[in-house]
Amino acid sequence: MPSPSSGLPSGYITISFESAELQAALKRAADGIRPRQRVAMERSGKRLVADMRGRLTRLKKRDTDKLYKAVAYRIQETGDVMTVEVGPRVGDPSVEPY
């Protein structure tokens, strides 16, 4: 288990392989998964945007439609980690957070 100073969340396990051949095979396998992972993240982002907009409509919170139109998603990749962020104009510093 990593130490608290390792920077990894608790519950993560680090496994290393010394075989260059095995490392290369694992990298090829991971590279093949990456495009499918991106498609799944895109699909999730679109579904979350639709859900948020649906909730705004159901709750009658579409007064000026500014919030409704501002809801968007973006996918971020940092190293091996891919995340989807959903909200009002994610990543736009000129938009006040809701």
C-alpha positions in Angstrom: 0.0 0.0 0.0 1.4 3.4 -0.8 2.5 5.7 1.9 0.4 8.8 2.6 3.2 10.9 1.0 3.0 9.0 -2.3 0.3 11.2 -3.6 -2.0 8.3 -4.5 -5.5 8.0 -2.9 -5.8 5.3 -0.3 -6.6 1.9 -1.7 -4.4 2.1 -4.7 -1.8 -0.6 -5.3 1.3 -0.1 -7.4 2.7 -3.1 -9.3 5.9 -2.9 -11.4 7.2 -5.3 -14.0 10.9 -5.5 -14.8 10.4 -7.5 -18.0 10.7 -5.0 -20.9 8.7 -7.4 -23.1 5.9 -7.6 -20.6 5.9 -3.8 -20.2 5.7 -3.3 -24.0 2.8 -5.8 -24.2 0.9 -4.0 -21.4 1.4 -0.6 -23.0 0.1 -1.9 -26.4 -3.0 -3.3 -24.6 -3.6 0.0 -22.8 -3.1 2.0 -26.0 -5.8 -0.2 -27.6 -8.3 0.6 -24.8 -7.7 4.3 -24.9 -9.9 5.2 -27.9 -12.8 3.1 -26.5 -12.4 4.7 -23.2 -12.7 8.2 -24.8 -15.9 7.1 -26.7 -17.3 5.9 -23.3 -16.4 9.2 -21.6 -17.9 11.2 -24.5 -21.1 9.2 -24.2 -21.2 9.8 -20.4 -20.6 13.5 -20.8 -23.5 13.8 -23.3 -25.8 11.8 -21.1 -24.9 13.9 -18.0 -25.5 17.2 -19.9 -28.9 15.8 -21.1 -29.8 14.8 -17.5 -28.8 18.2 -16.1 -30.8 20.0 -18.8 -33.8 17.7 -18.2 -33.7 18.5 -14.5 -33.7 22.2 -15.2 -36.7 21.8 -17.5 -38.6 19.6 -15.0 -37.9 21.9 -12.1 -38.9 24.9 -14.2 -35.5 26.6 -13.8 -35.3 27.8 -17.4 -36.1 31.5 -16.7 -33.5 33.0 -19.1 -32.1 29.8 -20.4 -28.5 31.0 -19.7 -27.8 28.2 -17.3 -29.5 25.6 -19.6 -27.4 26.7 -22.6 -24.2 26.9 -20.5 -24.2 23.3 -19.3 -21.5 21.4 -21.1 -18.8 18.7 -20.6 -15.1 18.4 -21.2 -12.8 15.4 -21.1 -9.4 15.9 -19.5 -6.4 13.6 -19.9 -3.6 13.8 -17.4 -1.1 11.0 -18.0 -3.0 7.7 -17.8 -6.0 9.3 -16.1 -9.1 10.4 -18.1 -11.9 12.3 -16.5 -15.1 14.0 -17.6 -16.2 17.2 -16.1 -19.8 18.4 -16.5 -21.3 21.8 -15.5 -21.9 25.3 -16.7 -19.3 26.1 -19.3 -16.6 23.9 -17.7 -13.2 25.4 -18.0 -14.4 28.9 -18.9 -12.9 31.3 -16.3 -15.3 34.1 -17.3 -18.3 32.0 -16.1 -19.3 32.2 -12.4 -19.6 28.7 -10.9 -23.1 27.7 -9.9 
